[in-house]
Amino acid sequence: MPVQIPDDSDFSSFKDQCLSADGWTSRYNKGGVTVWCRDQESSTVQKLKMRIVCKDVMAETLYDVLHDTSYRKKWDTNMIDTYDIGRLTVNADVGYYSCWFHTSCQPLLLFCSSVKQHTQHPPKKDYVRAVSLLTGYLIQSNGTAGSTLYYLTQVDPRGSLPKWVVNRVSQFVAPKAMRKIYKASLKYPEWKRKHNPSLKPWMFPEQNTLPCISVAELTLQRGDSLENIDESGVSEEKTNHSDDEET
């Protein structure tokens, strides 16, 4: 199946899933964070949806935090590495992210993703490549009161963990992750003032220096093709990418 760039209908469907209560079962509701899950007939991995009310955090700030890879290195303690690969269009790009896995009328901002494999960025030795069927965020503005962040995902981390363990653990790890994003967003304005405050390539296309890539360089990563891949036997090829300097 060829890779397709998300269009307006994809974003509309994603938004509807975030805002709809139909078919979702509440699993957690505490401290401003709500978690729902929904079983999928075609998959043993559940869809997971989270919502957190972010008081005193503007929607634009949340959007910046989720895109700023330099800042992510400061607050995302689960992250091993992340970098940008290239851009497909002015508002669609391809990037790399690796991490540890532990046992309306209102204005909104939205972005979503799924797993594709780039020909120049193959699986790495000693890593398991997860399968993301759908992952994304929906940010709604609450005016001067702040904003609301939704996170919708269906991800299979692969490896040897049974799917029921993945489903169960995810429901309780998710609230901690949402609160971490909220706390990071509260500190972001002050941090950004000291670190290239005018540099926001995710907002200003003219600042984006990523090379243009073709969808022909990507393959849609399907779950069945990764069922037995632990990547420990894969010979790793060195790829060049620039890391943001720690300051």
Secondary structure, DSSP 8 states (H G I E B T S, - for coil): -------HHHHHHHHHHHH--TT-EEEEEETTEEEEEEEETTEEEEEEEEEEEEET--HHHHHHHHH-HHHHHHH-TTEEEEEEEEEEETTEEEEEEEE------S-EEEEEE--EEETTS---TT----EEEEEEEEEEE-GGGEEEEEEEEEEE--TTS-HHHHHHHHHHHHHHHHHHHHHHHHHHHHHHHTS-TT--TTT-GGG----B--GGGEEE--GGGGTT---TT--------------
